Amino acid sequence: MILKKAVIITIGSELLKGIILDRNSKYLCDQLKKLGYDVVKTVSVGDDIDSIVREVRRAIEEADLVVTSGGLGPTKDDKTREGIAVALNKKLIMDHDLKSRIEKRVREFYSGKIPGNISKQAEVIEGAEVLENTVGSAPGQLVNVENKAVLILPGPPRELIPMFEAVKEKLRTENAFYERTMSFYGIPEAKLEEE
């Protein structure tokens, strides 16, 4: 059985500086394995367009599915959308309906004037399917590229997990499987392998 290959790219300078711990890769590796993927690499890059472009292009060459997490916020350092658009030679398009939905969502948890930079989160890569964020404001995206896919997810695990759960059936392969963990006591590992 040949498994489809996947690469996970976590994006954010805070990961490289040790400010936050990458919890997404472990979760994604486990989930992708169940969907029939062999995760061949995980890599972390900073909030730098050139690094994002380079790693996404490499990943597209190596894998059937590229999953990114992080860098989808509204601030200047959030460059994931731009980097992936460049890597895929696609345009970023402002989705005005999405912008309205994001602004409505932000109003639910912020009573002040909505910052102008929030509209950055409504930039969609040409041809992408928008993935709603039921917890935060940054939507994800799923881009199909020549029989391959790039799944773009937010960085906070509380946002990433429900978004991944909502889209995972679209990613399932014919090699998806279920596993069971068995624990044995009082018998050496080498003996188990013989049996």
LODORO-927246 format. One record per residue (C-alpha): residue in three letters; x, y, z. Coordinates in Angstrom, 3 decimals, always signed. Each point is the difference from the previous one (the first is absolute). Last residue first. Layout:
BEGIN
node lovo: ALA	c1: X	c2: Y	c3: Z
...
***
This chain:
BEGIN
node lovo: GLU	c1: +5.401	c2: -13.880	c3: +18.151
node lovo: GLU	c1: +3.598	c2: +1.019	c3: -0.659
node lovo: GLU	c1: -0.871	c2: +3.706	c3: +0.274
node lovo: LEU	c1: -1.618	c2: -0.604	c3: +3.363
node lovo: LYS	c1: +3.183	c2: -1.639	c3: +1.297
node lovo: ALA	c1: +2.099	c2: +3.033	c3: -0.993
node lovo: GLU	c1: -2.431	c2: +2.328	c3: +1.806
node lovo: PRO	c1: +0.505	c2: -1.920	c3: +3.254
node lovo: ILE	c1: -3.000	c2: -1.603	c3: +1.720
node lovo: GLY	c1: -1.178	c2: +0.933	c3: +3.487
node lovo: TYR	c1: -2.577	c2: +2.518	c3: -1.092
node lovo: PHE	c1: -1.541	c2: +0.489	c3: -3.416
node lovo: SER	c1: -1.848	c2: +3.091	c3: -1.167
node lovo: MET	c1: -1.987	c2: +0.098	c3: -3.219
node lovo: THR	c1: -0.629	c2: +3.109	c3: -2.027
node lovo: ARG	c1: -2.664	c2: -0.301	c3: -2.672
node lovo: GLU	c1: +0.184	c2: +1.477	c3: -3.436
node lovo: TYR	c1: -2.470	c2: +1.193	c3: -2.556
node lovo: PHE	c1: +0.726	c2: +0.381	c3: -3.642
node lovo: ALA	c1: -0.187	c2: +2.352	c3: -2.930
node lovo: ASN	c1: +1.566	c2: -1.493	c3: -3.123
node lovo: GLU	c1: -2.789	c2: +1.101	c3: -2.364
node lovo: THR	c1: +0.889	c2: +3.541	c3: +1.034
node lovo: ARG	c1: -1.809	c2: +2.412	c3: +2.332
node lovo: LEU	c1: +0.682	c2: +3.673	c3: -0.751
node lovo: LYS	c1: -3.591	c2: +1.103	c3: -0.620
node lovo: GLU	c1: -0.982	c2: -1.859	c3: +3.187
node lovo: LYS	c1: +2.493	c2: +2.170	c3: +1.901
node lovo: VAL	c1: -1.698	c2: +3.345	c3: -0.661
node lovo: ALA	c1: -2.128	c2: +0.564	c3: +3.119
node lovo: GLU	c1: +2.448	c2: -1.782	c3: +2.332
node lovo: PHE	c1: +2.809	c2: +2.184	c3: -1.353
node lovo: MET	c1: -1.977	c2: +3.151	c3: +0.795
node lovo: PRO	c1: -0.887	c2: -1.294	c3: +3.473
node lovo: ILE	c1: +3.687	c2: -0.746	c3: +0.712
node lovo: LEU	c1: +1.553	c2: +3.150	c3: -1.475
node lovo: GLU	c1: -1.991	c2: +2.539	c3: +2.022
node lovo: ARG	c1: +0.684	c2: -1.353	c3: +3.524
node lovo: PRO	c1: +3.459	c2: -0.989	c3: -1.278
node lovo: PRO	c1: +0.876	c2: +3.671	c3: -0.702
node lovo: GLY	c1: +1.901	c2: +0.095	c3: -3.292
node lovo: PRO	c1: -2.694	c2: +0.410	c3: -2.655
node lovo: LEU	c1: -0.225	c2: -2.562	c3: -2.822
node lovo: ILE	c1: +0.993	c2: -0.024	c3: -3.676
node lovo: LEU	c1: -0.522	c2: -3.331	c3: -1.758
node lovo: VAL	c1: +1.973	c2: -0.289	c3: -3.232
node lovo: ALA	c1: -1.162	c2: -2.739	c3: -2.342
node lovo: LYS	c1: +1.422	c2: -2.128	c3: -2.781
node lovo: ASN	c1: -1.579	c2: -1.328	c3: -3.176
node lovo: GLU	c1: +1.247	c2: +3.056	c3: -1.961
node lovo: VAL	c1: -0.479	c2: +2.630	c3: +2.719
node lovo: ASN	c1: -3.042	c2: -0.073	c3: +2.258
node lovo: VAL	c1: -0.140	c2: +2.796	c3: +2.576
node lovo: LEU	c1: -1.730	c2: -0.388	c3: +3.357
node lovo: GLN	c1: -0.250	c2: +3.162	c3: +2.072
node lovo: GLY	c1: -0.268	c2: +0.931	c3: +3.662
node lovo: PRO	c1: -2.001	c2: +2.839	c3: +1.466
node lovo: ALA	c1: +1.536	c2: +2.325	c3: +2.609
node lovo: SER	c1: -2.631	c2: +1.396	c3: +2.401
node lovo: GLY	c1: -0.053	c2: -2.435	c3: +2.883
node lovo: VAL	c1: -2.089	c2: -2.955	c3: +1.210
node lovo: THR	c1: -2.230	c2: -1.111	c3: -2.886
node lovo: ASN	c1: +2.633	c2: +0.777	c3: -2.638
node lovo: GLU	c1: -1.546	c2: -0.639	c3: -3.394
node lovo: LEU	c1: +2.084	c2: -1.704	c3: -2.668
node lovo: VAL	c1: +0.166	c2: +1.910	c3: -3.282
node lovo: GLU	c1: +0.486	c2: -2.124	c3: -3.129
node lovo: ALA	c1: +2.880	c2: +1.355	c3: -2.028
node lovo: GLY	c1: -0.095	c2: +0.848	c3: -3.723
node lovo: GLU	c1: +2.048	c2: +3.202	c3: +0.325
node lovo: ILE	c1: +1.398	c2: +0.250	c3: +3.516
node lovo: VAL	c1: -2.429	c2: +1.833	c3: +2.248
node lovo: GLU	c1: +0.559	c2: +3.328	c3: +1.739
node lovo: ALA	c1: -2.701	c2: +0.333	c3: +2.667
node lovo: GLN	c1: +2.522	c2: -0.164	c3: +2.865
node lovo: LYS	c1: +1.581	c2: +3.231	c3: -1.232
node lovo: SER	c1: -3.339	c2: +1.679	c3: +0.782
node lovo: ILE	c1: +0.943	c2: -0.051	c3: +3.698
node lovo: ASN	c1: +2.613	c2: +2.673	c3: -0.773
node lovo: GLY	c1: -2.615	c2: +2.720	c3: +0.244
node lovo: PRO	c1: -0.513	c2: -0.590	c3: +3.727
node lovo: ILE	c1: -3.636	c2: -0.474	c3: +1.025
node lovo: LYS	c1: -1.025	c2: +2.827	c3: +2.299
node lovo: GLY	c1: -0.501	c2: -1.310	c3: +3.522
node lovo: SER	c1: -2.380	c2: -2.693	c3: +1.280
node lovo: TYR	c1: +2.159	c2: -3.039	c3: -0.727
node lovo: PHE	c1: -1.254	c2: -3.584	c3: +0.432
node lovo: GLU	c1: -3.096	c2: -0.195	c3: -2.196
node lovo: ARG	c1: +1.108	c2: +3.045	c3: -2.005
node lovo: VAL	c1: +2.904	c2: -2.089	c3: -1.318
node lovo: ARG	c1: -2.453	c2: -2.508	c3: -1.500
node lovo: LYS	c1: -1.958	c2: +2.748	c3: -1.769
node lovo: GLU	c1: +3.260	c2: +1.408	c3: -1.384
node lovo: ILE	c1: +0.986	c2: -3.479	c3: -1.195
node lovo: ARG	c1: -3.373	c2: -0.496	c3: -1.695
node lovo: SER	c1: +0.255	c2: +3.387	c3: -1.729
node lovo: LYS	c1: +3.536	c2: -0.796	c3: -1.207
node lovo: LEU	c1: -1.212	c2: -3.374	c3: -1.292
node lovo: ASP	c1: -2.631	c2: +1.769	c3: -2.114
node lovo: HIS	c1: +2.677	c2: +2.414	c3: -1.229
node lovo: ASP	c1: +2.384	c2: -2.758	c3: -1.114
node lovo: MET	c1: +3.240	c2: +1.852	c3: -0.808
node lovo: ILE	c1: +1.982	c2: -2.051	c3: -2.510
node lovo: LEU	c1: +3.568	c2: -1.231	c3: +0.417
node lovo: LYS	c1: +1.383	c2: -1.114	c3: -3.344
node lovo: LYS	c1: +1.576	c2: -3.358	c3: -0.804
node lovo: ASN	c1: +3.512	c2: -1.087	c3: -0.942
node lovo: LEU	c1: -0.168	c2: -2.846	c3: +2.546
node lovo: ALA	c1: +3.026	c2: +1.170	c3: +2.000
node lovo: VAL	c1: -1.102	c2: +3.645	c3: -0.363
node lovo: ALA	c1: -3.483	c2: -0.779	c3: +1.344
node lovo: ILE	c1: +1.559	c2: -2.084	c3: +2.795
node lovo: GLY	c1: +2.214	c2: +2.872	c3: +1.105
node lovo: GLU	c1: -2.776	c2: +2.600	c3: -0.115
node lovo: ARG	c1: -2.417	c2: -2.158	c3: +1.988
node lovo: THR	c1: +2.667	c2: -0.903	c3: +2.568
node lovo: LYS	c1: +1.239	c2: +3.528	c3: +0.635
node lovo: ASP	c1: -1.229	c2: +0.887	c3: +3.499
node lovo: ASP	c1: +2.732	c2: +2.421	c3: +1.146
node lovo: LYS	c1: -1.984	c2: +3.060	c3: -1.040
node lovo: THR	c1: -2.969	c2: -0.968	c3: +2.179
node lovo: PRO	c1: -3.388	c2: -1.416	c3: -1.008
node lovo: GLY	c1: +0.551	c2: -3.646	c3: +0.970
node lovo: LEU	c1: +0.578	c2: -2.899	c3: -2.381
node lovo: GLY	c1: +3.634	c2: -0.704	c3: +0.895
node lovo: GLY	c1: -0.491	c2: -3.440	c3: +1.469
node lovo: SER	c1: -0.464	c2: -3.549	c3: -1.182
node lovo: THR	c1: +0.893	c2: -1.474	c3: -3.362
node lovo: VAL	c1: -1.002	c2: -3.365	c3: -1.434
node lovo: VAL	c1: +1.479	c2: -1.188	c3: -3.292
node lovo: LEU	c1: -1.627	c2: -3.028	c3: -1.614
node lovo: ASP	c1: +1.247	c2: -2.140	c3: -2.878
node lovo: ALA	c1: +3.608	c2: +0.405	c3: +1.073
node lovo: GLU	c1: +3.598	c2: +0.603	c3: -1.016
node lovo: GLU	c1: -0.237	c2: +2.602	c3: -2.785
node lovo: ILE	c1: -2.827	c2: +1.867	c3: +1.754
node lovo: ALA	c1: +2.112	c2: -0.033	c3: +3.180
node lovo: ARG	c1: +2.964	c2: +1.613	c3: -1.721
node lovo: ARG	c1: -2.220	c2: +2.756	c3: -1.427
node lovo: VAL	c1: -1.617	c2: +0.549	c3: +3.411
node lovo: GLU	c1: +3.419	c2: +0.151	c3: +1.675
node lovo: ARG	c1: +1.461	c2: +2.580	c3: -2.417
node lovo: VAL	c1: -3.098	c2: +2.219	c3: -0.051
node lovo: ILE	c1: -0.251	c2: +0.013	c3: +3.815
node lovo: SER	c1: +3.691	c2: +0.801	c3: +0.386
node lovo: ASP	c1: -0.220	c2: +2.854	c3: -2.536
node lovo: ILE	c1: -3.164	c2: +1.384	c3: +1.631
node lovo: ASP	c1: +1.500	c2: +0.159	c3: +3.491
node lovo: ASP	c1: -2.047	c2: -0.609	c3: +3.125
node lovo: GLY	c1: +2.317	c2: -2.744	c3: +1.179
node lovo: VAL	c1: +0.181	c2: -3.574	c3: -1.191
node lovo: SER	c1: -0.686	c2: -3.336	c3: +1.664
node lovo: VAL	c1: +0.333	c2: -3.339	c3: -1.777
node lovo: THR	c1: -1.763	c2: -3.333	c3: +0.201
node lovo: LYS	c1: +0.955	c2: -2.706	c3: -2.444
node lovo: VAL	c1: -1.051	c2: -3.290	c3: -1.565
node lovo: VAL	c1: -3.488	c2: -0.191	c3: +1.497
node lovo: ASP	c1: -1.287	c2: -3.245	c3: -1.515
node lovo: TYR	c1: -3.659	c2: +0.565	c3: -0.716
node lovo: GLY	c1: -2.944	c2: -2.392	c3: +0.283
node lovo: LEU	c1: -2.571	c2: +2.080	c3: +1.900
node lovo: LYS	c1: +1.070	c2: -1.545	c3: +3.319
node lovo: LYS	c1: +3.600	c2: +1.062	c3: -0.691
node lovo: LEU	c1: -1.243	c2: +3.515	c3: -0.745
node lovo: GLN	c1: -1.690	c2: +0.232	c3: +3.402
node lovo: ASP	c1: +3.059	c2: -1.104	c3: +1.983
node lovo: CYS	c1: +2.386	c2: +2.210	c3: -1.953
node lovo: LEU	c1: -2.428	c2: +2.938	c3: +0.308
node lovo: TYR	c1: -0.244	c2: -0.281	c3: +3.800
node lovo: LYS	c1: +3.760	c2: -0.302	c3: +0.425
node lovo: SER	c1: +0.664	c2: +2.850	c3: -2.424
node lovo: ASN	c1: -2.525	c2: +2.325	c3: +1.662
node lovo: ARG	c1: +1.541	c2: +0.056	c3: +3.470
node lovo: ASP	c1: +2.917	c2: +2.208	c3: -1.027
node lovo: LEU	c1: +1.091	c2: +1.688	c3: +3.244
node lovo: ILE	c1: -0.105	c2: +3.755	c3: +0.361
node lovo: ILE	c1: +2.693	c2: +2.574	c3: +0.745
node lovo: GLY	c1: +2.782	c2: -2.349	c3: -1.105
node lovo: LYS	c1: +1.409	c2: +2.537	c3: -2.445
node lovo: LEU	c1: -0.688	c2: -2.284	c3: -2.964
node lovo: LEU	c1: -3.637	c2: -0.482	c3: +0.984
node lovo: GLU	c1: -0.528	c2: +3.738	c3: +0.613
node lovo: SER	c1: +1.335	c2: +0.626	c3: -3.518
node lovo: GLY	c1: -3.125	c2: -1.659	c3: -1.340
node lovo: ILE	c1: -0.872	c2: -2.622	c3: -2.587
node lovo: THR	c1: -0.402	c2: -3.726	c3: +0.519
node lovo: ILE	c1: +0.483	c2: -1.975	c3: -3.204
node lovo: ILE	c1: -1.331	c2: -3.564	c3: -0.116
node lovo: VAL	c1: +0.880	c2: -2.242	c3: -2.934
node lovo: ALA	c1: -2.206	c2: -2.833	c3: -1.224
node lovo: LYS	c1: +0.563	c2: -3.078	c3: -2.129
node lovo: LYS	c1: -2.637	c2: -2.339	c3: -1.381
node lovo: LEU	c1: +0.423	c2: -3.536	c3: +1.239
node lovo: ILE	c1: +1.062	c2: -2.858	c3: -2.230
node lovo: MET	c1: -1.437	c2: -3.366	c3: +1.053
***
